[in-house]
Amino acid sequence: MGKEKAKIGWVILVCAVCIALFFGYHLISDALARGKDHARVGFVLIGDESTPYSANFIRAMEEMELEYGDQVEVLLKSNVPYEEAATVLRELCGQGCNIIFTNSFGYGETAKAIAAEFPDVQFCQATCDNANTEPVRANYHTFMGEIYQGRYVAGMIAGLKLQELIDDGEITPEEAWIGYVGTYPYAECISGYTAFFLGAREICPTARMRVKYTYTWTSYMLEKEYAAEFIEEGCVIIAQDSDTIGPAMECENAKTNHPVYHVGYNQDMIDVAPTASLIGTRFDWSPYIRGAVGAVLSDKRIEAVVSGNVHGNDIGAGFREGWVKMLELNRAIAPAGSEELIRRTVEEIVAGKCHVFKGNYVGVDPDNPSDVWDLNTEFPENRNASAPSFHYVLRDVIVIE
């Protein structure tokens, strides 16, 4: 009787082991499958949905979620100060993120340092230029849209409006002034306002431009104040690379004897300035974000999956790949021929027939006056990196310190 019980016990034990092995095998298989088909995606943003720049990232994030559905889980951290970035990045890694996107230049050095601590996590840093500098990290990447293309087209529309006002006798050729609310005297800003100015000059040869830096990306009141100063000085077009609707609001509510129009950035501003806002341009981060997440899901190198101009661990692209978009044209106030001009110029840029940084102009490095570029020799913007590198202030542009 004792032997029979022992046999039964062994049978039960063997069955239990078999059942455990069976379920264990399937649990491990499911876990491995999830590792291949599921990704946890982190986002660290300098702003939130109320700021146009970060709102574009959130828009791209949502498009990525729609594409991949249950394959992705998003962890979003908004309004993260630079000094808290390391803590937030470590938290996201601890929460199992496979890939993390950071959206401000100021995160760059921190993100690269944290990437060394978590080699199995992919770090994708927007607008930075340090992916290919030593030490190069296989899991640290940079990316940025070639936004000068959009700024050039927006500048052409501004120039077309100025020329229309001149032809209609509303302003004289000498009054074709542009005021540009800039952020910092960095290549990103200088490249952008130079492209804008060159676009305007292409259509309106008498156009002139003043630039003033806010030294911040998001100061509604300061941007509004600078726009007001430009308008008081007689500027007809107000443009910006700053990140609030302050300049647009100031243009819309301007009390002046001369016409005032606005060109925006990253956000359609027609709703807040319906009689002033002409057009704008924006980044579309979606192609990169969707591609990078797809690379992680398929266990491939990001630069081998995402379409664009690849430079080591860095990728950039413009109109051709859909990384740069024009914002809506305000047809109620747009000058005649605007739509055709936009279509034709974008096509020429995509075909490589439009040479933005070329012309009878001379630019000087504001930090090194001996560093000069004569644009009769074309400057190859974004040829070697996604981050802008044109840092020469044209002698035709007035920078107000």
KARAHU-V997771 format. One line per field, one symbol per residue. phi: phi as a letter, one per 30 degrees, with the letter a starting at -180 (. if undefined). Layout:
phi: ???
This chain:
phi: .dddddddddddddddddddddddddddddddddddcbbcccbccdbbddceddddddddeddddddchddbbcccbchcdedcdddddddddddjdcbbcccbeddeddddddeddbddcdcbcdicbcdccdddcdccbbaadddedddddddddddddeddddddidbcedcdccccdccbdceeddedddddddddddcbdcdbbcbbcdhadbbedddddddddddddjdcccbabdcbdeddddddcdcbdcdbbbbcaibdcddcbdcbddaabbdcdeeddddddddddchbdeddcddlccbicbbbabeecidbbdddddddbddeidddddeddddddddicccdcaldbbcbddcaedcbbcddcedddidcadddbdbcddddccccd
